[in-house]
């Protein structure tokens, strides 16, 4: 059997399978073992060229009525798909890596500590260093793991998992560790200029990941990491609202800005060859 392509949408995949069945070409539809995709396999390789030509046409307009008609004719308009359950521990592990999960668990543990005691008590041990605390090296990073509300930690960890998981799987744990370390240090330092040591949260690191992954995806699509442009635009708008106090809440604007900047700088450095190539081709 020959692997033809993979679809994220099983209904779309089934439509193409049904259409080819109408031409007496049998394709098998199987869920991928590694990703949330559906694979198309051709049983008879003598039809390979024809299938690829039809696939190119199909992808240009998968909503063409002839494909729906093919499903009606084959009796598969109500086909049952085994849609994957994404809210499972196995899926979370599959789409991330050890460092991604470790940061999530550490953040949750610190949040429970905050809930069981008091934020000020936790900050006594984990806040940004001031005075004679400079030698307590963990403090330069640890504010990133301190969250003060369920919505605060929930929003940050959801974006951390989505972004850090991509980086760790595609670019490696070492790259994610570097981004985490540098962005936490830089964003914590930036926020300390305005809030001394009374702050916390992973959002500076998240902003760094948003800008880094966005730029890397734009400059090097083959890397396999990307974020929707809408998320990048939303991040900028959220940053703008924060500075003008439109949201009516305390927001670590300096940490967000610092994270965004350091993420872009790291992205430019890691993708510098793509910029050089673009300039030389002009």
Buried (B, 14 or more C-beta within 10 A) or exposed (E): EEEBBBBEEBEBBBBBBBBBBBEEBEBEBBBEEEEBBBBBBBEEEEBEEEBEEBBEEBEEEBEBEEBBBBBEEBEBBEBEEEEBEEEEEEEBEBBBBEBBBEBBEEBBEBBEBBBEEEBEEBBEEBBBBEEEEEEEEEBBBBBBBBBBBEEBBEBBBEBBBBBBBBBBBBBEBEBBBBBBBBBBBBBBBBBBEEBEBBBBBBBBBBBBBBBBBBBBBBBBEEBEBBBEEEBBEEBBEBBEBBEEEEEEEEBBBBBBBBBBBBBBBBBBEBBEEBEEEEEEEE
